Amino acid sequence: MRDFKNRGRGVAPRPAKTDGPCPVMRACGGCAWLGLPYKKQLARKQAAMEELFAPLLRRMGDGASIDPIVGMGGTGEAGEKLPSPRAFRYKAVTPFAPGPRGTVQCGFFARGTHRIVPVGDCCVEAPGARRLLNEVARAAEACRVPAYDEDARRGLLRYAVLRLGWKTNEGLLTLVTARREIPRYREFVERLRQIDPRITTIAQNMNGRVTNAILGTETHVLWGAPRMRDELLGCTFEISPTAFYQTNPQQTEALYQLAIDGMELGDGDVLLDAYCGSGTIGLCAAHEAAAAGRRVRLLGVERNPAGIQDAERNAALNGLEDDARFVAQDATAYMRRAAERGERVDVLSMDPPRAGSTPEFLAAAVALAPRRIVYISCNPETQARDLEQLARDGYRLERLTPVDMFPHTTHVETVAALARER
């Protein structure tokens, strides 16, 4: 029942059928469970989560259990019909490579390799997203913009990253290049503009390193608005070319709502949003509280200054600037100093990277003594480890809910709500 690939959680995928719902599913490997009925996918993920967290739940006693997994359209319980999810990824990426006679190859990397598999369409991406990326390759060919050759380390165009709005008609296309200079720059950008009216921003990111990382550190806008906009839970967010923003917005709303419900915010509460990024979770929580007539003071802490700038803009965009403050600092160091100063924090929200949190962060969180902690995790294995430490330090797990953010994969995200023992 264990699968540690990509640090995900679940059951090792069975070989895909070549006559399945996607002609490249065997070669691509991105949707290893695409041929499995969705209810069975959810059942496997539920079983994997129950196995993973069983030791923690046994020690807690009191009949502690895991909620049914929140799938796209339901939980997959008896009698519930769940169609196989489609068109839910609103972020799409393609690598590029030189092809014969000046052509530009694009598509997906074949499983475990850097060989590109051409893809005409992708059933799990937003409608038209894959066609749009393929047209980028055709525009590069027409303008003689060379694709990057990883082995020879020459050429220019490495990746294209596309993000489309879920509730808006805006889109952000980021070209990742090995250097700044683009031949026939104006003609190339004009061709890209004509591909799809949803493209409202075209940006260039420079990545000249020998690395598997897609993005480099330098980005500038070639055409259009500096950021695109999208909406989540009634809030509007501006998304810059390198900002983190969830790939599956429909399930993101479910994930965030579970987190907000777990916060149990009251009037006058102070909410600390650690690892806040561009402020999405904290601002959604503050917005919901304000709509219910409760005023919440939001404090977001994030190491990345660009994320803090995005968060400040998003607070103003949603009329929350008077009750929100964002700090560009290491969250552990900030909380440690805040505890030493005796600062008040009623609720702590944390959404760490895949490696999970650290003992130092958790110790600083406990020193702050918030009455509630909500822990969103993209890696349940590291979350289980961290929840053990919080339980030893006096926090009781009240609710644990798995969320299927990425159907047809082994990946599961979880939301844990904890309360301080009195």
C-alpha positions in Angstrom: 0.0 0.0 0.0 3.0 2.3 0.0 4.3 4.4 -2.9 7.0 6.9 -2.3 7.4 8.2 -5.8 7.6 11.9 -5.9 7.1 11.7 -2.2 3.4 11.1 -2.8 1.2 8.6 -1.1 -0.9 5.8 -2.4 -0.7 2.4 -4.2 1.8 1.8 -6.9 0.1 2.4 -10.2 -0.8 -0.5 -12.4 0.4 -0.6 -16.0 -1.8 1.7 -18.2 -3.7 0.3 -21.1 -2.6 1.5 -24.5 -6.3 1.8 -25.6 -7.1 3.9 -22.5 -8.6 7.4 -22.4 -5.3 9.1 -23.4 -3.1 7.9 -26.3 0.2 8.9 -24.6 -0.7 7.8 -21.0 1.9 5.0 -21.1 4.7 7.1 -22.4 3.9 10.3 -20.4 3.3 8.8 -17.0 1.8 12.0 -15.6 -1.6 10.4 -15.1 -0.7 6.9 -14.0 -4.2 6.1 -12.8 -6.1 7.6 -15.7 -7.5 4.2 -16.7 -8.7 3.5 -13.1 -12.4 4.4 -12.2 -12.4 7.5 -10.1 -14.2 6.0 -7.2 -11.4 3.4 -7.0 -8.8 6.1 -7.1 -10.4 7.8 -4.1 -10.8 4.5 -2.3 -7.1 3.7 -2.7 -6.0 7.2 -1.5 -8.4 7.0 1.5 -6.9 3.6 2.5 -3.3 4.9 2.1 -4.1 7.9 4.3 -5.7 5.7 7.0 -2.7 3.5 7.0 -0.2 6.4 7.2 -1.9 8.2 10.1 -3.1 5.1 12.0 -0.2 5.2 14.6 -1.0 8.8 15.4 -4.7 8.3 15.7 -4.2 5.2 17.9 -2.1 7.2 20.3 -4.8 10.0 20.4 -7.6 7.6 21.2 -11.1 9.0 21.7 -12.2 7.5 18.4 -10.1 9.8 16.3 -10.4 9.1 12.6 -9.8 10.5 9.1 -12.6 12.2 7.2 -13.6 10.8 3.8 -11.3 12.2 1.0 -12.7 15.2 -0.8 -12.7 14.3 -4.5 -13.8 16.3 -7.5 -17.6 16.0 -7.3 -17.8 14.1 -4.0 -16.2 11.6 -1.7 -17.0 8.4 -3.7 -19.2 6.9 -0.9 -21.6 4.1 -1.6 -24.1 4.9 -4.3 -22.4 8.1 -5.4 -21.6 8.4 -9.0 -18.4 10.2 -9.8 -17.3 10.9 -13.4 -13.6 10.8 -14.2 -12.3 14.4 -13.7 -11.2 16.2 -16.8 -9.9 19.7 -17.7 -8.9 20.7 -14.1 -5.3 21.8 -14.5 -5.1 25.5 -15.2 -1.3 25.5 -15.3 0.4 23.8 -18.2 4.1 23.4 -19.1 6.0 22.2 -22.2 9.7 21.7 -22.7 11.3 22.5 -26.1 14.0 20.7 -28.0 15.5 21.0 -31.5 13.8 18.9 -34.2 14.9 18.0 -37.7 15.2 20.8 -40.3 14.8 23.7 -37.8 11.6 22.4 -36.3 10.8 22.8 -32.5 9.7 19.8 -30.6 7.2 20.2 -27.7 5.0 18.1 -25.5 5.7 16.1 -22.3 8.9 14.5 -21.2 8.6 10.7 -21.5 8.5 9.0 -18.1 12.0 9.0 -16.5 13.7 10.7 -19.5 14.1 14.0 -21.2 12.8 12.7 -24.5 9.8 14.7 -25.6 6.5 13.0 -26.4 4.4 15.1 -28.8 0.8 15.8 -27.4 -2.0 17.2 -29.5 -4.3 17.7 -26.5 -4.3 16.8 -22.8 -7.6 15.7 -21.2 -6.7 17.0 -17.7 -5.5 20.4 -18.8 -7.8 23.5 -19.2 -9.5 23.5 -22.6 -7.2 24.7 -25.3 -4.1 24.9 -23.1 -2.1 22.2 -24.9 -3.0 23.6 -28.3 -1.8 27.0 -27.2 1.5 25.6 -26.1 1.9 23.8 -29.4 1.3 27.1 -31.2 4.2 28.6 -29.3 6.5 26.0 -30.9 5.0 26.8 -34.3 5.6 30.6 -33.7 9.2 29.9 -32.8 9.7 27.9 -36.0 8.2 30.7 -38.1 10.5 33.3 -36.4 13.5 31.0 -36.4 13.8 31.1 -32.6 16.0 28.0 -31.8 15.0 25.5 -29.2 17.6 24.8 -26.5 19.7 21.6 -26.9 20.4 20.2 -23.4 23.3 18.0 -24.5 25.1 20.6 -26.6 24.0 23.5 -24.3 23.1 25.8 -27.1 20.0 27.3 -28.5 17.5 29.5 -26.7 13.9 28.4 -26.0 13.8 25.9 -23.0 10.2 25.9 -21.7 6.9 27.6 -21.9 4.7 27.9 -18.8 1.1 28.8 -19.3 -1.4 29.8 -16.6 -5.0 30.4 -17.4 -7.7 32.0 -15.3 -10.3 29.8 -13.8 -12.9 32.5 -13.3 -11.4 35.1 -15.6 -10.5 35.2 -19.3 -6.9 36.1 -18.5 -3.8 34.1 -19.2 -0.1 34.4 -18.5 2.5 32.9 -20.9 6.1 32.7 -19.6 8.9 31.8 -22.0 12.0 30.3 -20.3 15.1 31.1 -22.3 18.8 30.3 -21.9 19.7 34.0 -22.4 18.0 37.3 -22.8 18.4 38.1 -26.5 15.5 36.8 -28.7 15.9 36.9 -32.5 13.1 38.6 -34.4 11.8 39.6 -31.0 9.0 41.9 -32.1 7.7 39.5 -34.8 7.9 36.6 -32.3 5.9 38.4 -29.6 3.3 39.6 -32.1 2.8 36.0 -33.3 2.4 34.9 -29.7 -0.2 37.6 -29.0 -2.3 36.3 -31.9 -2.5 32.7 -30.6 -5.3 33.1 -28.1 -7.2 36.1 -26.8 -6.9 34.8 -23.3 -3.1 35.6 -23.3 -3.0 39.0 -21.5 0.6 38.8 -20.4 3.8 37.5 -22.1 6.8 37.3 -19.9 10.4 36.0 -20.3 12.3 34.2 -17.6 16.1 33.6 -18.0 17.5 30.3 -16.9 21.0 29.7 -18.3 22.0 27.1 -15.6 22.6 23.4 -16.2 19.6 22.3 -14.1 16.3 20.4 -14.1 14.6 23.4 -12.5 12.3 25.1 -15.0 12.6 28.7 -13.8 15.6 31.0 -13.3 15.8 34.1 -11.1 15.4 36.9 -13.6 12.0 37.7 -15.2 10.6 40.6 -17.1 7.3 41.2 -19.0 7.6 41.3 -22.8 4.0 42.4 -23.5 0.8 43.1 -21.7 -0.2 43.6 -18.1 2.5 42.9 -15.4 0.2 40.3 -13.8 -2.9 38.3 -14.6 -5.9 38.0 -12.3 -8.0 35.1 -11.1 -10.6 34.5 -8.3 -10.8 32.1 -5.3 -13.6 32.0 -2.7 -14.8 35.5 -3.7 -11.3 37.0 -3.6 -9.4 38.4 -6.5 -5.7 37.6 -6.8 -3.0 39.0 -9.1 -0.6 36.4 -10.2 2.9 37.4 -11.3 5.0 35.2 -13.7 6.9 33.4 -11.0 4.3 33.5 -8.2 3.0 30.2 -6.7 -0.6 29.6 -7.4 -2.4 26.3 -7.2 -2.8 24.3 -10.4 -6.3 22.9 -9.7 -8.4 25.9 -8.6 -11.7 24.0 -8.1 -10.0 21.7 -5.5 -8.1 24.7 -4.1 -11.3 26.2 -3.0 -12.3 23.0 -1.3 -8.8 22.8 0.4 -8.9 26.5 1.5 -12.5 26.2 2.8 -11.5 23.2 5.0 -8.6 25.2 6.3 -10.8 28.3 7.0 -13.4 26.1 8.8 -10.7 24.6 10.9 -9.4 28.1 12.0 -12.7 28.9 13.8 -11.9 32.6 13.6 -13.6 35.0 16.0 -14.0 38.7 16.0 -10.7 40.4 16.9 -8.6 37.3 16.4 -5.0 37.5 15.2 -4.3 35.1 12.3 -0.6 34.3 11.5 -0.2 32.9 8.0 3.2 31.3 7.9 4.8 30.4 4.5 2.1 32.8 3.2 3.4 33.1 -0.4 1.2 35.7 -2.1 -1.3 35.6 0.8 -4.1 33.5 -0.7 -5.1 31.4 2.3 -4.9 34.2 4.9 -6.7 36.7 2.7 -9.5 34.2 1.9 -9.9 33.6 5.6 -9.9 37.3 6.5 -12.4 38.0 3.6 -14.8 35.4 4.8 -14.6 36.6 8.4 -15.2 40.2 7.2 -18.3 39.1 5.2 -19.7 37.6 8.4 -19.1 40.8 10.4 -15.9 39.6 12.2 -12.8 41.6 12.0 -9.6 39.5 11.9 -6.1 40.9 11.9 -3.9 39.0 9.4 -0.2 38.7 9.7 1.6 37.0 6.8 5.2 35.8 7.0 7.2 34.7 3.9 10.9 34.6 3.2 10.5 35.5 -0.5 10.2 39.4 -0.9 8.4 39.0 -4.3 5.7 36.9 -2.6 5.3 39.6 0.1 4.9 42.3 -2.6 2.2 40.1 -4.3 0.5 39.6 -0.9 0.4 43.4 -0.2 -1.2 44.0 -3.6 -3.7 41.3 -3.1 -4.7 42.7 0.3 -5.4 46.1 -1.3 -7.2 44.5 -4.2 -9.7 42.9 -1.8 -10.1 45.9 0.5 -8.2 44.2 3.4 -5.1 46.4 3.5 -6.1 48.0 6.8 -6.2 44.6 8.6 -3.4 42.8 6.9 0.4 43.1 7.3 3.0 41.1 5.5 6.6 40.6 6.6 9.5 39.3 4.4 11.3 37.2 7.0 12.1 33.6 7.9 8.9 32.3 9.6 10.8 30.4 12.3 12.9 33.3 13.3 10.0 35.7 13.2 7.8 33.4 15.5 10.6 32.8 17.9 11.1 36.6 18.4 7.4 37.2 18.5 7.1 34.6 21.3 9.9 36.2 23.2 8.1 39.6 23.0 4.9 38.0 24.1 3.0 38.9 21.0 -0.5 37.5 20.7 -1.4 35.0 18.0 -4.8 33.3 18.2 -4.7 31.1 15.1 -1.7 29.8 13.2 -2.0 28.7 9.5 0.9 26.8 8.0 1.4 25.5 4.5 5.0 24.3 4.3 6.8 22.9 1.2 7.0 19.2 0.5 9.8 18.6 2.9 7.4 19.6 5.7 8.1 21.9 8.6 11.1 21.7 10.9 11.5 20.9 14.6 12.6 24.5 15.1 9.6 26.0 13.4 7.2 23.7 15.4 8.9 24.6 18.6 8.5 28.3 17.8 4.9 27.8 17.0 4.3 26.0 20.3 6.0 28.9 22.1 3.5 31.3 20.5 0.7 29.2 22.0 -2.0 29.9 19.4 -5.3 28.3 20.5 -5.6 26.6 17.0 -3.2 25.5 14.3 -4.3 24.6 10.8 -1.7 22.6 8.9 -2.1 22.3 5.1 0.2 19.7 3.6 1.2 18.7 0.0 3.1 15.7 1.5 1.1 13.7 4.1 4.2 11.7 5.1 6.1 14.8 6.4 2.9 16.1 7.9 2.4 12.9 9.9 5.9 13.4 11.4 5.2 17.0 12.3 1.8 16.2 13.8 3.5 13.8 16.1 5.7 16.6 17.5 2.7 19.0 17.9 0.8 16.3 19.7 3.7 15.8 22.2 3.8 19.5 22.7 0.1 19.8 23.8 -1.9 20.1 20.6 -4.9 17.7 20.0 -5.7 16.7 16.4 -9.4 17.5 15.9 -9.9 16.9 12.3 -7.8 15.5 9.4 -9.2 15.6 5.8 -7.6 14.4 2.7 -8.2 16.3 -0.6 -7.7 14.9 -4.1 -5.9 17.9 -5.7 -4.5 15.8 -8.6 -6.8 13.1 -9.8 -5.3 10.2 -11.7 -2.1 10.4 -9.7 -1.0 9.0 -6.3 -0.8 12.5 -4.9 -2.9 13.5 -1.9 -3.1 16.8 0.1 -4.4 17.0 3.6 -5.8 19.6 6.0 -5.3 19.1 9.8 -7.0 21.2 12.4 -5.5 21.1 15.9 -6.5 22.7 19.2 -4.3 23.5 22.2 -5.0 21.3 25.2 -6.2 23.4 28.1 
